[in-house]
Structures are given as structure tokens and as C-alpha cells.
Amino acid sequence: MKPTKHFVYFSSKASTSGKALSQGNLMKAGRIDIAIHSLIQGVFLSHDFREDVKFHFIFNGMPDPPKHIEIQIVEDTPISKRDVAKIIQKLLYKYKPGTKNEVFPGCFIEKKSFFHVLEELEEEGCELFTLDKKGELLREVEIEKTPVFILGDQEGLPKKELKKLKQMATPISVGPKMYFASQVVAVVNNELDYREI
């Protein structure tokens, strides 16, 4: 199924090593716990999945950045909320240099930078939005094309990336408060549900 929306989650410290996740401390692995919660809000529903969402992780932590993980739930994707950490761990372990490797149905890993991913989505005709507290209110933004929502981890998006993003993406806000990344994903999905996008 072709996605109707994308989420791109960037983390400058998320580990690019499956071994780091195998040690069991997701916080020490560059706050992979935040990435997991964001994915759950992005693609899970109560007793169902959002098959029209493609979730992208850009992990820029050591030892081998960048890593692009792409997850879209398809019929045979072996995933549950309890398994997300293991799936990310296996994806990192199964990385193969020079290729986009499909480790499970709908689950890919490759070496690709943040802006390379965004540029490819833009070339596909997608409309880019950056989650930014100072941006235009989501409820008032027109969304016509396939939207891409870009967000960061607990540290947000680095200033260097934000500067370049201003030339590519429309900044939007989900409200006056500072929310967890996962909560932002839930709010965006809720708004799109109401608009039937």
C-alpha cells in the first residue's frame, strides 16, 4: 500500500549498533526508548495498524552513522508493541553496506543521511513539514500532497539541520506546550484522522 503520510524522526545520538540495544538499556543507547514510543504512536491503533503510514528513523549516533530505518506495516510484518526494540535491534544488526536491506516485510535499513531521505521524499512529490513550537498551528495549515512530518528526539532538531530545513519545509506547531515526541506524533495523526487524510 502506498503511504498517505510519512514521519521522519531524527536523533543525533541514537545508537547505530545492534549490540548497544542488546545490553537492555535503551536510554543509554541514545534514547532509543523515545524512538520506540514515537513509532508506536505513528503506526499502532487499538487492535489495528496504520498501514498508510511510513515511519523513518535517522539515527546519527555512534559507531556507524547515519542509519536510515524505514518501517511500514504490511500484511506479514512481524510486529507488536513488545517487539519494537527487538525489531530495531535486528535491523541494525542486519545492515549491509551499499544496499537497502529488507530485513522483515516492510522493514528496511540502509546508510542514508537525513537530508538525502528528505530530498528523496520531496522528489516523490511529498510536502514537508517541520514540527516547531513557533510554526503555524497545525489546525490551520493546508495539507494537499502526501505530507511528511519531521521531528527530533528529546533534544529536538540541531540548529545546523534546522537552518537548511527552513528552505525545504513548512514549520508547524501542535500547540503552545512542549510535548514528548511521541505525543506530537499522536496529535498529528489525530488531526489527519479528522481530515480523513
C-alpha positions in Angstrom: 0.0 0.0 0.0 1.3 3.5 -0.9 1.6 5.6 2.2 -0.5 8.8 2.5 1.8 10.2 5.2 5.3 9.9 6.5 7.0 10.6 9.8 10.8 11.3 9.9 12.3 11.1 13.3 15.9 12.3 13.7 18.2 11.6 16.6 21.8 12.8 16.7 22.6 10.3 19.5 20.6 7.2 18.8 23.0 4.2 18.6 23.7 2.7 15.2 24.8 -0.5 16.8 22.5 -3.5 17.4 24.9 -4.5 20.2 24.1 -1.3 22.1 20.4 -2.3 22.2 21.2 -5.9 23.2 22.5 -4.5 26.5 19.0 -3.7 27.5 19.3 0.0 28.5 17.5 1.8 25.7 18.1 5.2 27.4 21.9 4.7 27.3 21.6 3.6 23.6 20.9 7.2 22.7 17.3 7.3 24.0 16.0 4.6 21.6 13.1 4.4 24.1 11.8 7.7 22.7 12.1 6.4 19.1 10.1 3.3 20.1 7.3 5.3 21.7 7.1 7.6 18.6 6.9 4.6 16.3 4.1 3.1 18.4 2.1 6.4 18.2 2.8 6.6 14.5 1.7 3.1 13.3 -0.3 1.4 16.0 -4.0 1.7 16.7 -6.1 -0.2 19.3 -6.3 -3.7 17.8 -5.1 -2.4 14.4 -2.3 -0.7 12.5 -2.0 2.4 10.3 -1.0 0.8 7.1 -1.0 4.2 5.3 1.9 5.5 7.4 5.6 5.1 6.7 7.9 5.8 9.6 11.5 6.8 9.1 14.3 6.8 11.7 17.5 8.6 11.1 20.0 7.5 13.7 23.1 9.6 13.8 24.9 8.2 16.9 28.0 6.1 17.1 29.5 3.8 15.9 28.5 4.0 12.2 26.2 6.9 11.4 24.0 7.6 9.6 21.5 4.8 9.5 18.0 5.1 7.9 15.4 2.7 9.2 12.1 2.6 7.3 9.1 0.8 8.7 5.6 0.4 7.1 3.2 -2.2 8.4 2.3 -4.7 5.7 0.5 -8.0 5.9 3.4 -10.1 7.1 5.3 -7.5 9.3 6.1 -9.4 12.5 5.5 -6.6 14.9 3.8 -5.9 18.3 4.4 -3.1 20.8 6.5 -5.5 22.9 8.7 -6.4 19.9 9.6 -2.9 18.6 13.0 -2.7 20.4 14.0 -6.2 19.1 12.9 -5.3 15.5 15.1 -2.1 15.6 18.0 -4.1 17.1 17.7 -6.8 14.3 17.5 -4.1 11.6 20.7 -2.6 12.9 22.4 -6.0 13.1 21.3 -6.8 9.5 22.6 -3.7 7.9 24.5 -4.5 4.7 26.8 -1.8 3.2 25.8 -0.4 -0.1 22.2 -1.7 -0.1 18.8 -1.0 1.2 18.2 -4.3 3.1 14.6 -5.5 3.7 15.1 -7.4 7.0 11.4 -8.1 7.6 8.4 -7.4 5.3 8.1 -3.6 5.2 11.2 -3.0 7.4 14.3 -1.7 5.7 17.7 -0.4 6.8 20.4 1.5 4.8 23.1 4.0 5.2 21.5 7.3 4.2 21.7 10.8 5.6 18.8 12.9 7.0 18.7 15.3 4.1 19.2 12.6 1.5 16.0 11.0 2.8 14.1 14.3 2.8 15.3 15.1 -0.7 14.1 11.8 -2.0 10.6 12.3 -0.4 10.5 15.8 -1.9 11.3 14.3 -5.3 8.4 11.9 -4.9 6.1 14.9 -4.6 5.7 14.9 -0.8 5.0 18.0 1.2 7.5 18.6 4.0 6.5 20.0 7.5 8.8 20.5 10.4 7.4 20.3 13.9 8.3 23.6 15.5 6.7 25.3 18.5 7.0 28.6 16.7 5.4 27.3 13.5 1.9 27.8 12.1 -0.8 26.0 14.0 -1.4 22.5 12.6 -5.2 23.0 12.7 -4.8 26.0 10.3 -2.4 24.5 7.8 -3.5 23.4 4.4 -2.3 19.9 3.6 -2.7 18.9 0.0 0.0 16.5 -1.1 1.4 13.4 0.7 2.7 15.0 4.0 6.0 14.4 5.7 6.2 15.4 9.3 9.8 15.9 10.6 10.6 15.8 14.3 13.5 15.3 16.6 14.2 13.4 19.8 14.3 15.0 23.3 16.9 17.4 22.1 14.9 18.5 19.1 16.5 19.1 15.7 20.0 20.5 15.7 20.4 24.2 14.7 22.5 23.2 11.6 19.7 21.0 10.3 17.0 23.5 11.2 18.7 26.2 9.1 18.7 24.1 6.0 15.2 22.7 6.7 13.7 26.3 6.7 14.4 26.3 2.9 12.6 22.9 2.4 9.8 22.5 4.9 6.9 24.5 6.4 7.2 24.9 10.2 4.1 23.8 12.0 3.1 23.7 15.7 0.8 21.3 17.6 0.1 23.8 20.4 1.6 26.2 23.0 3.1 23.5 25.2 6.2 21.4 24.9 5.2 17.8 24.2 7.0 14.5 24.1 8.0 13.4 20.5 5.5 10.5 20.8 2.7 12.8 21.8 3.4 15.1 18.9 3.0 12.1 16.5 -0.3 11.2 18.2 -1.6 14.7 17.8 -0.6 14.9 14.2 -2.3 11.6 13.4 -5.4 12.6 15.2 -5.7 15.8 13.2 -5.2 13.9 9.9 -7.9 11.4 11.0 -10.4 14.2 11.4 -9.5 15.5 7.9 -9.5 11.9 6.5 -6.0 12.3 5.1 
